[in-house]
Amino acid sequence: MPIYFCIREITSAGTLPLRHALLRPHLTPATCVYPGDTDATTIHLGGFVGESLCGIVTLYREALPDRPGVGCRFRALAIVEALRGQGHGLALLEAVEQLAREAGADYLWANARVPVLDFYRKAGYAVGDEEFIVEGVGPHRIVVRNFS
Ligand SMILES: CC(C)(COP(=O)(O)OP(=O)(O)OC[C@H]1O[C@@H](n2cnc3c(N)ncnc32)[C@H](O)[C@@H]1OP(=O)(O)O)[C@@H](O)C(=O)NCCC(=O)NCCS
């Protein structure tokens, strides 16, 4: 039987178990709550197989400093390990891109982990030159997709 990955909106609290397990297992659950998580304009998406939450991503109305135009940011994109490599991460990314476009964004950006930069390159993101450390998490670079 085919496995269907269904994407729908979830709550801020609903993202926390996977954020912790997949992105910050060595840190406290409290570090998985991000500024803006409960803003009215923030959207949390979950990817489900049946009733099981298997992927997450969150979209914020947050521009890049010093960049003109309307910007949106995404954070905490992750897929459970057993379901990686099947297009589900890209599906969640495309879902937040669609929401960002609908919100009038000129571009979408994120602080991306260095080991997965090629995932973003393949998805059409430009990767910034500067590498920086997010404390307790590791090296990152900014990735940006322009919509105009
Ligand atoms: C990054 C992540 C979300 C990708 O999700 P995924 O479902 O495995 O990715 P997809 O199957 O949609 O991959 C889409 C394409 O990117 C490629 N890709 C995926 N992960 C990659 C990686 N780490 N490096 C290079 N290419 C990658 C796939 O091979 C695929 O390419 P193809 O279309 O040529 O076959 C997932 O690996 C993950 O959750 N990682 C741990 C958490 C994490 O690091 N999140 C990102 C925080 S910035």
PDBQT file of the ligand as one rigid body, heavy atoms in Angstrom, charges set to zero:
ROOT
HETATM    1  C1  LIG A 201      17.202  17.907   5.701  1.00  0.00    +0.000 C 
HETATM    2  C2  LIG A 201      15.971  17.018   5.682  1.00  0.00    +0.000 C 
HETATM    3  C3  LIG A 201      14.748  17.816   6.164  1.00  0.00    +0.000 C 
HETATM    4  C4  LIG A 201      15.732  16.556   4.239  1.00  0.00    +0.000 C 
HETATM    5  O1  LIG A 201      14.521  15.817   4.206  1.00  0.00    +0.000 OA
HETATM    6  P1  LIG A 201      14.352  14.543   3.246  1.00  0.00    +0.000 P 
HETATM    7  O2  LIG A 201      12.926  14.151   3.279  1.00  0.00    +0.000 OA
HETATM    8  O3  LIG A 201      15.361  13.521   3.592  1.00  0.00    +0.000 OA
HETATM    9  O4  LIG A 201      14.751  15.191   1.841  1.00  0.00    +0.000 OA
HETATM   10  P2  LIG A 201      14.090  14.864   0.410  1.00  0.00    +0.000 P 
HETATM   11  O5  LIG A 201      13.923  13.391   0.284  1.00  0.00    +0.000 OA
HETATM   12  O6  LIG A 201      12.875  15.709   0.217  1.00  0.00    +0.000 OA
HETATM   13  O7  LIG A 201      15.259  15.355  -0.550  1.00  0.00    +0.000 OA
HETATM   14  C5  LIG A 201      15.075  16.190  -1.680  1.00  0.00    +0.000 C 
HETATM   15  C6  LIG A 201      16.365  16.170  -2.464  1.00  0.00    +0.000 C 
HETATM   16  O8  LIG A 201      17.445  16.623  -1.641  1.00  0.00    +0.000 OA
HETATM   17  C7  LIG A 201      18.440  15.613  -1.499  1.00  0.00    +0.000 C 
HETATM   18  N1  LIG A 201      18.941  15.624  -0.122  1.00  0.00    +0.000 N 
HETATM   19  C8  LIG A 201      18.241  15.407   1.004  1.00  0.00    +0.000 A 
HETATM   20  N2  LIG A 201      19.039  15.524   2.079  1.00  0.00    +0.000 NA
HETATM   21  C9  LIG A 201      20.268  15.811   1.601  1.00  0.00    +0.000 A 
HETATM   22  C10 LIG A 201      21.527  16.074   2.214  1.00  0.00    +0.000 A 
HETATM   23  N3  LIG A 201      21.676  16.024   3.544  1.00  0.00    +0.000 N 
HETATM   24  N4  LIG A 201      22.568  16.367   1.421  1.00  0.00    +0.000 NA
HETATM   25  C11 LIG A 201      22.430  16.402   0.074  1.00  0.00    +0.000 A 
HETATM   26  N5  LIG A 201      21.261  16.174  -0.579  1.00  0.00    +0.000 NA
HETATM   27  C12 LIG A 201      20.204  15.896   0.191  1.00  0.00    +0.000 A 
HETATM   28  C13 LIG A 201      17.723  14.314  -1.832  1.00  0.00    +0.000 C 
HETATM   29  O9  LIG A 201      18.618  13.337  -2.280  1.00  0.00    +0.000 OA
HETATM   30  C14 LIG A 201      16.774  14.770  -2.902  1.00  0.00    +0.000 C 
HETATM   31  O10 LIG A 201      17.463  14.918  -4.121  1.00  0.00    +0.000 OA
HETATM   32  P3  LIG A 201      16.899  14.304  -5.511  1.00  0.00    +0.000 P 
HETATM   33  O11 LIG A 201      15.632  15.075  -5.769  1.00  0.00    +0.000 OA
HETATM   34  O12 LIG A 201      17.984  14.588  -6.483  1.00  0.00    +0.000 OA
HETATM   35  O13 LIG A 201      16.624  12.877  -5.236  1.00  0.00    +0.000 OA
HETATM   36  C15 LIG A 201      16.175  15.749   6.559  1.00  0.00    +0.000 C 
HETATM   37  O14 LIG A 201      17.355  15.105   6.158  1.00  0.00    +0.000 OA
HETATM   38  C16 LIG A 201      16.256  15.997   8.052  1.00  0.00    +0.000 C 
HETATM   39  O15 LIG A 201      15.245  16.071   8.742  1.00  0.00    +0.000 OA
HETATM   40  N6  LIG A 201      17.498  16.127   8.584  1.00  0.00    +0.000 N 
HETATM   41  C17 LIG A 201      17.715  16.299  10.023  1.00  0.00    +0.000 C 
HETATM   42  C18 LIG A 201      17.230  17.627  10.521  1.00  0.00    +0.000 C 
HETATM   43  C19 LIG A 201      17.889  18.776   9.774  1.00  0.00    +0.000 C 
HETATM   44  O16 LIG A 201      19.096  18.842   9.642  1.00  0.00    +0.000 OA
HETATM   45  N7  LIG A 201      17.043  19.700   9.301  1.00  0.00    +0.000 N 
HETATM   46  C20 LIG A 201      17.490  20.858   8.552  1.00  0.00    +0.000 C 
HETATM   47  C21 LIG A 201      17.768  21.975   9.484  1.00  0.00    +0.000 C 
HETATM   48  S1  LIG A 201      18.443  23.375   8.593  1.00  0.00    +0.000 SA
ENDROOT
TORSDOF 0
